Amino acid sequence: MGTGRPLEEVVSPVEGHVSAVHAAHGQRVAAGAALVSFDTGQLAEARRGAEIAHIKARDRLAALGMSAHVAVTVYERPAAL
């Protein structure tokens, strides 16, 4: 339940540029209501890059005849063994 006091700062775990503001200063909003929208173009581009890197790594492992599980196990094995 809200305190009725206006917030001075709103934080988000998402980094990006605000593309739209959906509430005016002093306006009451319902809990969970969208206050702003973000331009997610950069985030989508970064995700595509990560997906491409994952596919390339998976393909390199396949070319070596290794599954991701085997590769992780070999990498994590102590040198003394």
PDB file as gemmi writes it, atoms N, CA and C in Angstrom:
CRYST1    1.000    1.000    1.000  90.00  90.00  90.00 P 1                      
ATOM      1  N   MET A   1       0.849  -1.182   0.000  1.00  0.00           N  
ATOM      2  CA  MET A   1       0.000   0.000   0.000  1.00  0.00           C  
ATOM      3  C   MET A   1       0.889   1.237   0.000  1.00  0.00           C  
ATOM      4  N   GLY A   2       0.597   2.211  -0.814  1.00  0.00           N  
ATOM      5  CA  GLY A   2       1.403   3.420  -0.909  1.00  0.00           C  
ATOM      6  C   GLY A   2       1.232   4.328   0.293  1.00  0.00           C  
ATOM      7  N   THR A   3       2.190   5.220   0.441  1.00  0.00           N  
ATOM      8  CA  THR A   3       2.164   6.156   1.568  1.00  0.00           C  
ATOM      9  C   THR A   3       1.473   7.458   1.208  1.00  0.00           C  
ATOM     10  N   GLY A   4       1.176   7.673  -0.057  1.00  0.00           N  
ATOM     11  CA  GLY A   4       0.568   8.920  -0.475  1.00  0.00           C  
ATOM     12  C   GLY A   4       1.584  10.024  -0.733  1.00  0.00           C  
ATOM     13  N   ARG A   5       2.842   9.769  -0.412  1.00  0.00           N  
ATOM     14  CA  ARG A   5       3.905  10.745  -0.647  1.00  0.00           C  
ATOM     15  C   ARG A   5       4.462  10.534  -2.051  1.00  0.00           C  
ATOM     16  N   PRO A   6       4.731  11.611  -2.757  1.00  0.00           N  
ATOM     17  CA  PRO A   6       5.314  11.446  -4.097  1.00  0.00           C  
ATOM     18  C   PRO A   6       6.754  10.955  -4.006  1.00  0.00           C  
ATOM     19  N   LEU A   7       7.127  10.138  -4.960  1.00  0.00           N  
ATOM     20  CA  LEU A   7       8.502   9.660  -5.039  1.00  0.00           C  
ATOM     21  C   LEU A   7       9.356  10.711  -5.730  1.00  0.00           C  
ATOM     22  N   GLU A   8      10.566  10.856  -5.275  1.00  0.00           N  
ATOM     23  CA  GLU A   8      11.475  11.799  -5.915  1.00  0.00           C  
ATOM     24  C   GLU A   8      12.291  11.142  -7.009  1.00  0.00           C  
ATOM     25  N   GLU A   9      12.470   9.828  -6.911  1.00  0.00           N  
ATOM     26  CA  GLU A   9      13.308   9.125  -7.877  1.00  0.00           C  
ATOM     27  C   GLU A   9      12.710   7.759  -8.154  1.00  0.00           C  
ATOM     28  N   VAL A  10      12.700   7.392  -9.401  1.00  0.00           N  
ATOM     29  CA  VAL A  10      12.255   6.065  -9.809  1.00  0.00           C  
ATOM     30  C   VAL A  10      13.446   5.400 -10.464  1.00  0.00           C  
ATOM     31  N   VAL A  11      13.759   4.184 -10.055  1.00  0.00           N  
ATOM     32  CA  VAL A  11      14.892   3.470 -10.622  1.00  0.00           C  
ATOM     33  C   VAL A  11      14.398   2.240 -11.365  1.00  0.00           C  
ATOM     34  N   SER A  12      15.209   1.791 -12.295  1.00  0.00           N  
ATOM     35  CA  SER A  12      14.867   0.635 -13.101  1.00  0.00           C  
ATOM     36  C   SER A  12      16.093  -0.244 -13.272  1.00  0.00           C  
ATOM     37  N   PRO A  13      15.898  -1.559 -13.286  1.00  0.00           N  
ATOM     38  CA  PRO A  13      17.026  -2.453 -13.546  1.00  0.00           C  
ATOM     39  C   PRO A  13      17.420  -2.477 -15.022  1.00  0.00           C  
ATOM     40  N   VAL A  14      16.642  -1.803 -15.857  1.00  0.00           N  
ATOM     41  CA  VAL A  14      16.889  -1.770 -17.291  1.00  0.00           C  
ATOM     42  C   VAL A  14      17.582  -0.460 -17.642  1.00  0.00           C  
ATOM     43  N   GLU A  15      18.674  -0.579 -18.389  1.00  0.00           N  
ATOM     44  CA  GLU A  15      19.394   0.608 -18.834  1.00  0.00           C  
ATOM     45  C   GLU A  15      18.887   0.996 -20.215  1.00  0.00           C  
ATOM     46  N   GLY A  16      18.629   2.260 -20.425  1.00  0.00           N  
ATOM     47  CA  GLY A  16      18.171   2.688 -21.736  1.00  0.00           C  
ATOM     48  C   GLY A  16      17.615   4.090 -21.694  1.00  0.00           C  
ATOM     49  N   HIS A  17      17.128   4.524 -22.829  1.00  0.00           N  
ATOM     50  CA  HIS A  17      16.560   5.862 -22.965  1.00  0.00           C  
ATOM     51  C   HIS A  17      15.042   5.786 -22.833  1.00  0.00           C  
ATOM     52  N   VAL A  18      14.463   6.738 -22.121  1.00  0.00           N  
ATOM     53  CA  VAL A  18      13.012   6.800 -21.961  1.00  0.00           C  
ATOM     54  C   VAL A  18      12.412   7.298 -23.273  1.00  0.00           C  
ATOM     55  N   SER A  19      11.462   6.531 -23.816  1.00  0.00           N  
ATOM     56  CA  SER A  19      10.828   6.934 -25.070  1.00  0.00           C  
ATOM     57  C   SER A  19       9.464   7.578 -24.839  1.00  0.00           C  
ATOM     58  N   ALA A  20       8.835   7.308 -23.690  1.00  0.00           N  
ATOM     59  CA  ALA A  20       7.531   7.910 -23.390  1.00  0.00           C  
ATOM     60  C   ALA A  20       7.317   7.932 -21.886  1.00  0.00           C  
ATOM     61  N   VAL A  21       6.642   8.970 -21.416  1.00  0.00           N  
ATOM     62  CA  VAL A  21       6.265   9.091 -20.002  1.00  0.00           C  
ATOM     63  C   VAL A  21       4.751   8.966 -19.945  1.00  0.00           C  
ATOM     64  N   HIS A  22       4.236   8.043 -19.113  1.00  0.00           N  
ATOM     65  CA  HIS A  22       2.809   7.738 -19.080  1.00  0.00           C  
ATOM     66  C   HIS A  22       2.073   8.347 -17.893  1.00  0.00           C  
ATOM     67  N   ALA A  23       2.747   9.136 -17.085  1.00  0.00           N  
ATOM     68  CA  ALA A  23       2.094   9.770 -15.938  1.00  0.00           C  
ATOM     69  C   ALA A  23       2.635  11.181 -15.782  1.00  0.00           C  
ATOM     70  N   ALA A  24       1.764  12.082 -15.385  1.00  0.00           N  
ATOM     71  CA  ALA A  24       2.174  13.469 -15.166  1.00  0.00           C  
ATOM     72  C   ALA A  24       2.610  13.653 -13.721  1.00  0.00           C  
ATOM     73  N   HIS A  25       3.423  14.655 -13.471  1.00  0.00           N  
ATOM     74  CA  HIS A  25       3.886  14.966 -12.114  1.00  0.00           C  
ATOM     75  C   HIS A  25       2.671  15.180 -11.210  1.00  0.00           C  
ATOM     76  N   GLY A  26       2.641  14.473 -10.092  1.00  0.00           N  
ATOM     77  CA  GLY A  26       1.551  14.604  -9.134  1.00  0.00           C  
ATOM     78  C   GLY A  26       0.340  13.727  -9.423  1.00  0.00           C  
ATOM     79  N   GLN A  27       0.316  13.078 -10.561  1.00  0.00           N  
ATOM     80  CA  GLN A  27      -0.812  12.218 -10.933  1.00  0.00           C  
ATOM     81  C   GLN A  27      -0.784  10.934 -10.120  1.00  0.00           C  
ATOM     82  N   ARG A  28      -1.941  10.492  -9.639  1.00  0.00           N  
ATOM     83  CA  ARG A  28      -2.032   9.208  -8.938  1.00  0.00           C  
ATOM     84  C   ARG A  28      -2.013   8.091  -9.975  1.00  0.00           C  
ATOM     85  N   VAL A  29      -1.285   7.048  -9.661  1.00  0.00           N  
ATOM     86  CA  VAL A  29      -1.220   5.888 -10.557  1.00  0.00           C  
ATOM     87  C   VAL A  29      -1.467   4.631  -9.747  1.00  0.00           C  
ATOM     88  N   ALA A  30      -1.990   3.631 -10.393  1.00  0.00           N  
ATOM     89  CA  ALA A  30      -2.249   2.350  -9.740  1.00  0.00           C  
ATOM     90  C   ALA A  30      -0.945   1.582  -9.580  1.00  0.00           C  
ATOM     91  N   ALA A  31      -0.882   0.775  -8.543  1.00  0.00           N  
ATOM     92  CA  ALA A  31       0.293  -0.073  -8.331  1.00  0.00           C  
ATOM     93  C   ALA A  31       0.503  -0.953  -9.558  1.00  0.00           C  
ATOM     94  N   GLY A  32       1.718  -1.002 -10.027  1.00  0.00           N  
ATOM     95  CA  GLY A  32       2.057  -1.828 -11.183  1.00  0.00           C  
ATOM     96  C   GLY A  32       1.829  -1.144 -12.528  1.00  0.00           C  
ATOM     97  N   ALA A  33       1.275   0.075 -12.521  1.00  0.00           N  
ATOM     98  CA  ALA A  33       1.024   0.784 -13.773  1.00  0.00           C  
ATOM     99  C   ALA A  33       2.349   1.195 -14.409  1.00  0.00           C  
ATOM    100  N   ALA A  34       2.385   1.174 -15.722  1.00  0.00           N  
ATOM    101  CA  ALA A  34       3.584   1.607 -16.440  1.00  0.00           C  
ATOM    102  C   ALA A  34       3.741   3.110 -16.278  1.00  0.00           C  
ATOM    103  N   LEU A  35       4.898   3.540 -15.825  1.00  0.00           N  
ATOM    104  CA  LEU A  35       5.179   4.965 -15.676  1.00  0.00           C  
ATOM    105  C   LEU A  35       5.908   5.514 -16.887  1.00  0.00           C  
ATOM    106  N   VAL A  36       6.796   4.702 -17.445  1.00  0.00           N  
ATOM    107  CA  VAL A  36       7.568   5.111 -18.613  1.00  0.00           C  
ATOM    108  C   VAL A  36       7.751   3.919 -19.550  1.00  0.00           C  
ATOM    109  N   SER A  37       8.087   4.209 -20.775  1.00  0.00           N  
ATOM    110  CA  SER A  37       8.480   3.178 -21.740  1.00  0.00           C  
ATOM    111  C   SER A  37       9.908   3.463 -22.143  1.00  0.00           C  
ATOM    112  N   PHE A  38      10.656   2.415 -22.392  1.00  0.00           N  
ATOM    113  CA  PHE A  38      12.052   2.552 -22.791  1.00  0.00           C  
ATOM    114  C   PHE A  38      12.226   2.215 -24.263  1.00  0.00           C  
ATOM    115  N   ASP A  39      13.192   2.874 -24.893  1.00  0.00           N  
ATOM    116  CA  ASP A  39      13.606   2.526 -26.244  1.00  0.00           C  
ATOM    117  C   ASP A  39      14.478   1.291 -26.093  1.00  0.00           C  
ATOM    118  N   THR A  40      13.991   0.170 -26.552  1.00  0.00           N  
ATOM    119  CA  THR A  40      14.704  -1.094 -26.349  1.00  0.00           C  
ATOM    120  C   THR A  40      15.545  -1.502 -27.554  1.00  0.00           C  
ATOM    121  N   GLY A  41      15.754  -0.602 -28.490  1.00  0.00           N  
ATOM    122  CA  GLY A  41      16.534  -0.925 -29.690  1.00  0.00           C  
ATOM    123  C   GLY A  41      17.928  -1.409 -29.378  1.00  0.00           C  
ATOM    124  N   GLN A  42      18.644  -0.715 -28.477  1.00  0.00           N  
ATOM    125  CA  GLN A  42      20.006  -1.119 -28.124  1.00  0.00           C  
ATOM    126  C   GLN A  42      20.002  -2.454 -27.394  1.00  0.00           C  
ATOM    127  N   LEU A  43      19.017  -2.665 -26.536  1.00  0.00           N  
ATOM    128  CA  LEU A  43      18.922  -3.921 -25.800  1.00  0.00           C  
ATOM    129  C   LEU A  43      18.670  -5.087 -26.750  1.00  0.00           C  
ATOM    130  N   ALA A  44      17.791  -4.884 -27.716  1.00  0.00           N  
ATOM    131  CA  ALA A  44      17.504  -5.929 -28.696  1.00  0.00           C  
ATOM    132  C   ALA A  44      18.742  -6.242 -29.538  1.00  0.00           C  
ATOM    133  N   GLU A  45      19.493  -5.210 -29.890  1.00  0.00           N  
ATOM    134  CA  GLU A  45      20.721  -5.411 -30.670  1.00  0.00           C  
ATOM    135  C   GLU A  45      21.750  -6.203 -29.865  1.00  0.00           C  
ATOM    136  N   ALA A  46      21.897  -5.885 -28.586  1.00  0.00           N  
ATOM    137  CA  ALA A  46      22.835  -6.610 -27.730  1.00  0.00           C  
ATOM    138  C   ALA A  46      22.406  -8.064 -27.577  1.00  0.00           C  
ATOM    139  N   ARG A  47      21.113  -8.303 -27.454  1.00  0.00           N  
ATOM    140  CA  ARG A  47      20.622  -9.679 -27.331  1.00  0.00           C  
ATOM    141  C   ARG A  47      20.919 -10.474 -28.603  1.00  0.00           C  
ATOM    142  N   ARG A  48      20.677  -9.851 -29.764  1.00  0.00           N  
ATOM    143  CA  ARG A  48      20.981 -10.544 -31.023  1.00  0.00           C  
ATOM    144  C   ARG A  48      22.461 -10.887 -31.106  1.00  0.00           C  
ATOM    145  N   GLY A  49      23.331  -9.964 -30.675  1.00  0.00           N  
ATOM    146  CA  GLY A  49      24.765 -10.228 -30.681  1.00  0.00           C  
ATOM    147  C   GLY A  49      25.136 -11.387 -29.768  1.00  0.00           C  
ATOM    148  N   ALA A  50      24.510 -11.440 -28.592  1.00  0.00           N  
ATOM    149  CA  ALA A  50      24.774 -12.535 -27.657  1.00  0.00           C  
ATOM    150  C   ALA A  50      24.279 -13.863 -28.224  1.00  0.00           C  
ATOM    151  N   GLU A  51      23.121 -13.844 -28.876  1.00  0.00           N  
ATOM    152  CA  GLU A  51      22.596 -15.076 -29.477  1.00  0.00           C  
ATOM    153  C   GLU A  51      23.518 -15.575 -30.588  1.00  0.00           C  
ATOM    154  N   ILE A  52      24.032 -14.667 -31.390  1.00  0.00           N  
ATOM    155  CA  ILE A  52      24.958 -15.042 -32.470  1.00  0.00           C  
ATOM    156  C   ILE A  52      26.236 -15.641 -31.880  1.00  0.00           C  
ATOM    157  N   ALA A  53      26.772 -15.017 -30.831  1.00  0.00           N  
ATOM    158  CA  ALA A  53      27.986 -15.536 -30.188  1.00  0.00           C  
ATOM    159  C   ALA A  53      27.730 -16.927 -29.612  1.00  0.00           C  
ATOM    160  N   HIS A  54      26.555 -17.142 -29.041  1.00  0.00           N  
ATOM    161  CA  HIS A  54      26.209 -18.459 -28.480  1.00  0.00           C  
ATOM    162  C   HIS A  54      26.147 -19.513 -29.579  1.00  0.00           C  
ATOM    163  N   ILE A  55      25.515 -19.173 -30.692  1.00  0.00           N  
ATOM    164  CA  ILE A  55      25.407 -20.113 -31.811  1.00  0.00           C  
ATOM    165  C   ILE A  55      26.787 -20.458 -32.358  1.00  0.00           C  
ATOM    166  N   LYS A  56      27.650 -19.460 -32.502  1.00  0.00           N  
ATOM    167  CA  LYS A  56      29.010 -19.713 -33.004  1.00  0.00           C  
ATOM    168  C   LYS A  56      29.793 -20.601 -32.047  1.00  0.00           C  
ATOM    169  N   ALA A  57      29.679 -20.364 -30.744  1.00  0.00           N  
ATOM    170  CA  ALA A  57      30.382 -21.194 -29.760  1.00  0.00           C  
ATOM    171  C   ALA A  57      29.854 -22.619 -29.785  1.00  0.00           C  
ATOM    172  N   ARG A  58      28.530 -22.761 -29.872  1.00  0.00           N  
ATOM    173  CA  ARG A  58      27.927 -24.098 -29.946  1.00  0.00           C  
ATOM    174  C   ARG A  58      28.410 -24.836 -31.187  1.00  0.00           C  
ATOM    175  N   ASP A  59      28.497 -24.120 -32.316  1.00  0.00           N  
ATOM    176  CA  ASP A  59      28.951 -24.743 -33.556  1.00  0.00           C  
ATOM    177  C   ASP A  59      30.421 -25.155 -33.471  1.00  0.00           C  
ATOM    178  N   ARG A  60      31.253 -24.329 -32.798  1.00  0.00           N  
ATOM    179  CA  ARG A  60      32.666 -24.704 -32.616  1.00  0.00           C  
ATOM    180  C   ARG A  60      32.780 -25.970 -31.762  1.00  0.00           C  
ATOM    181  N   LEU A  61      31.963 -26.057 -30.698  1.00  0.00           N  
ATOM    182  CA  LEU A  61      31.979 -27.262 -29.866  1.00  0.00           C  
ATOM    183  C   LEU A  61      31.541 -28.479 -30.671  1.00  0.00           C  
ATOM    184  N   ALA A  62      30.510 -28.304 -31.487  1.00  0.00           N  
ATOM    185  CA  ALA A  62      30.024 -29.414 -32.309  1.00  0.00           C  
ATOM    186  C   ALA A  62      31.107 -29.860 -33.284  1.00  0.00           C  
ATOM    187  N   ALA A  63      31.852 -28.913 -33.849  1.00  0.00           N  
ATOM    188  CA  ALA A  63      32.922 -29.261 -34.782  1.00  0.00           C  
ATOM    189  C   ALA A  63      34.024 -30.052 -34.080  1.00  0.00           C  
ATOM    190  N   LEU A  64      34.206 -29.808 -32.791  1.00  0.00           N  
ATOM    191  CA  LEU A  64      35.199 -30.550 -32.016  1.00  0.00           C  
ATOM    192  C   LEU A  64      34.645 -31.868 -31.490  1.00  0.00           C  
ATOM    193  N   GLY A  65      33.350 -32.104 -31.723  1.00  0.00           N  
ATOM    194  CA  GLY A  65      32.714 -33.329 -31.261  1.00  0.00           C  
ATOM    195  C   GLY A  65      32.416 -33.318 -29.773  1.00  0.00           C  
ATOM    196  N   MET A  66      32.222 -32.144 -29.207  1.00  0.00           N  
ATOM    197  CA  MET A  66      31.978 -32.037 -27.769  1.00  0.00           C  
ATOM    198  C   MET A  66      30.607 -31.416 -27.525  1.00  0.00           C  
ATOM    199  N   SER A  67      29.959 -31.865 -26.471  1.00  0.00           N  
ATOM    200  CA  SER A  67      28.736 -31.195 -26.051  1.00  0.00           C  
ATOM    201  C   SER A  67      29.131 -30.076 -25.096  1.00  0.00           C  
ATOM    202  N   ALA A  68      28.236 -29.154 -24.846  1.00  0.00           N  
ATOM    203  CA  ALA A  68      28.518 -28.059 -23.915  1.00  0.00           C  
ATOM    204  C   ALA A  68      28.806 -28.623 -22.528  1.00  0.00           C  
ATOM    205  N   HIS A  69      28.116 -29.683 -22.122  1.00  0.00           N  
ATOM    206  CA  HIS A  69      28.333 -30.276 -20.801  1.00  0.00           C  
ATOM    207  C   HIS A  69      29.750 -30.836 -20.693  1.00  0.00           C  
ATOM    208  N   VAL A  70      30.204 -31.537 -21.718  1.00  0.00           N  
ATOM    209  CA  VAL A  70      31.559 -32.098 -21.705  1.00  0.00           C  
ATOM    210  C   VAL A  70      32.588 -30.982 -21.684  1.00  0.00           C  
ATOM    211  N   ALA A  71      32.381 -29.936 -22.461  1.00  0.00           N  
ATOM    212  CA  ALA A  71      33.327 -28.824 -22.512  1.00  0.00           C  
ATOM    213  C   ALA A  71      33.453 -28.155 -21.155  1.00  0.00           C  
ATOM    214  N   VAL A  72      32.359 -27.949 -20.461  1.00  0.00           N  
ATOM    215  CA  VAL A  72      32.395 -27.337 -19.133  1.00  0.00           C  
ATOM    216  C   VAL A  72      33.102 -28.254 -18.158  1.00  0.00           C  
ATOM    217  N   THR A  73      32.841 -29.548 -18.211  1.00  0.00           N  
ATOM    218  CA  THR A  73      33.476 -30.511 -17.314  1.00  0.00           C  
ATOM    219  C   THR A  73      34.985 -30.527 -17.530  1.00  0.00           C  
ATOM    220  N   VAL A  74      35.427 -30.544 -18.777  1.00  0.00           N  
ATOM    221  CA  VAL A  74      36.860 -30.551 -19.073  1.00  0.00           C  
ATOM    222  C   VAL A  74      37.498 -29.255 -18.589  1.00  0.00           C  
ATOM    223  N   TYR A  75      36.845 -28.142 -18.826  1.00  0.00           N  
ATOM    224  CA  TYR A  75      37.387 -26.849 -18.432  1.00  0.00           C  
ATOM    225  C   TYR A  75      37.513 -26.738 -16.907  1.00  0.00           C  
ATOM    226  N   GLU A  76      36.555 -27.282 -16.183  1.00  0.00           N  
ATOM    227  CA  GLU A  76      36.553 -27.147 -14.722  1.00  0.00           C  
ATOM    228  C   GLU A  76      37.388 -28.205 -14.012  1.00  0.00           C  
ATOM    229  N   ARG A  77      37.910 -29.186 -14.727  1.00  0.00           N  
ATOM    230  CA  ARG A  77      38.694 -30.257 -14.096  1.00  0.00           C  
ATOM    231  C   ARG A  77      39.993 -29.682 -13.547  1.00  0.00           C  
ATOM    232  N   PRO A  78      40.337 -29.992 -12.316  1.00  0.00           N  
ATOM    233  CA  PRO A  78      41.591 -29.512 -11.726  1.00  0.00           C  
ATOM    234  C   PRO A  78      42.801 -30.053 -12.485  1.00  0.00           C  
ATOM    235  N   ALA A  79      43.855 -29.270 -12.568  1.00  0.00           N  
ATOM    236  CA  ALA A  79      45.064 -29.643 -13.314  1.00  0.00           C  
ATOM    237  C   ALA A  79      45.754 -30.850 -12.698  1.00  0.00           C  
ATOM    238  N   ALA A  80      45.594 -31.119 -11.400  1.00  0.00           N  
ATOM    239  CA  ALA A  80      46.269 -32.206 -10.728  1.00  0.00           C  
ATOM    240  C   ALA A  80      45.768 -33.579 -11.179  1.00  0.00           C  
ATOM    241  N   LEU A  81      44.606 -33.637 -11.795  1.00  0.00           N  
ATOM    242  CA  LEU A  81      44.069 -34.951 -12.207  1.00  0.00           C  
ATOM    243  C   LEU A  81      44.715 -35.390 -13.440  1.00  0.00           C  
TER     244      LEU A  81                                                      
END                                                                             
